[in-house]
Amino acid sequence: MRVLLVGMNHRTAPVELRERFAVSDPAPLLGKLVGAGEIDEAVLLSTCNRVEVVALTRRLEAARLRLHGFFARELAGDAPLPPGRRLGDLLYEHLDGEAMRHVFRVASSIDSMVVGEPQILRQVKDAYRAALECEACGVVLSRLFQCAFAAAKRVRSETRIAERPVSVARVAVDLAERIFESFADKAALLVGAGEMIEAALEALRGEGLAAVRVANRTEAHARELAARFDASAHGLAELPELLARSDMVLSCIGGDAPLLGADAFREALRERRGRPIFVIDLGVPRNVDPAVNDLDDVYLYDLDDLADAAAANADERRRETVRAEAIVLEEQQRFDGWMSALEAVPTIRHLRARAEAVRRRELERAVPRLGLDEGQRQGVEALTRAIVNKLLHAPLSRLREGADREEGLAHLEAARALFALDDPAAPGAEADAEHQAQGEPGSREPGRREEPGEE
């Protein structure tokens, strides 16, 4: 069994490309992935800064081709990439230990644009839960993500990375603070009603912003959020009027096409008589048409524009990140031990099945020549079984004991080579069909269905 991760993030692809690969409902896509045969289990994570697939496979090369094709066909669609851009240049790939470590780092917010931001853990849990619900996630990836959640919890409790959580929304507000000397006489329009908008709204109110309006497709959600922050609630139909009355616009709302275009801002600027508008687009896909950037007196920033400010925050957390990386490594090693133990079970069963097949075959050949009665035959049966058990006792014990240590996988590979377990012509190979019928770990059916752990 191999763990393979393929994805793109804010380091490998700009927002105008990431938004093309964003996924709102992973269930149908996961169904296709695990239904094709190359992949046994899969989890798809799609956020504003990354799109990644974590897969469990027994057919590594076939799974690798399947995942790259998945990004090219299922996610990218028919639209070609811009000239000079190749999909392979946008994607990264991690295998086995590196893939496991990457999942741990993402869940612990070490790999985030803003190190220590709190939203990513919830997003990873949502992705895991979605994979469980559509039965794309089984025993092995369930254990991997449970261990990742445990690592994230330790990072938050044992380091100071999350002592003052800094989100992308907080970085956006910090940027606005540098542009406006004071928020006391300013008005903000927040488009959307999700986590990111709530975080921005909380930060803006904390900085003394005078007036806040919340606009959303579902006006009831806007009213619910606005009521908690003494803001006004609006529907999207009111956006043209609201733009003209807003010094700052923060937008993070779902949709396939930009919600705010250049014409809407031109009209707003006419009514504002030259007073500028500061716009931060946190949406993926983007909510504001990039052409707005060409207008005088409109200052548009998207997620990639926040990267420099986020890097400064990461510098402040570098010392704590070192401690967090040590926690991630420790938790990854625990999962490695569990994986090795999982691998040990079929190898031990396989070796026992081969030995028993050899014992039975040799006994069946010898008994007719010896002329034994039933009692004598049972005695020889017990004797040969005892000899096989004693011969296997030491090597099987070593395999079990080493399963949770670093050398465990090497021992398993050595055992399979020494006893020729992968050679269909070796003695006892007739037992392989029965052994394979018992099933291997990693299928989606066996084991307890685990739910995301508590934060």
Secondary structure, 3 states (H helix, E strand, C coil): CEEEEEEEECCCCCHHHHHHHCCCCCHHHHHHHHHCCCCCEEEEEECCCEEEEEEEECCHHHHHHHHHHHHHHHHCCCCCCCCCCCHHHHCEEEECHHHHHHHHHHHCCCCCCCCCCCHHHHHHHHHHHHHHHCCCCCHHHHHHHHHHHHHHHHHHHHCCCCCCCCCHHHHHHHHHHHHCCCCCCCEEEEECCCHHHHHHHHHHHHCCCCEEEEEECCHHHHHHHHHHCCCEEEEHHHHHHHHHCCCEEEECCCCCCCCECHHHHHHHHHHHCCCCEEEEECCCCCCECHHHHHCCCEEEEEHHHHHHHHHHHHHHCHHHHHHHHHHHHHHHHHHHHHHHHHHHHHHHHHHHHHHHHHHHHHHHHHHHHHCCCHHHHHHHHHHHHHHHHHHHHHHHHHHHHHCCCCCHHHHHHHHHHHCCCCCCCCCCHHHHHHHHHCCCCCCCCCCCCCCCCCC
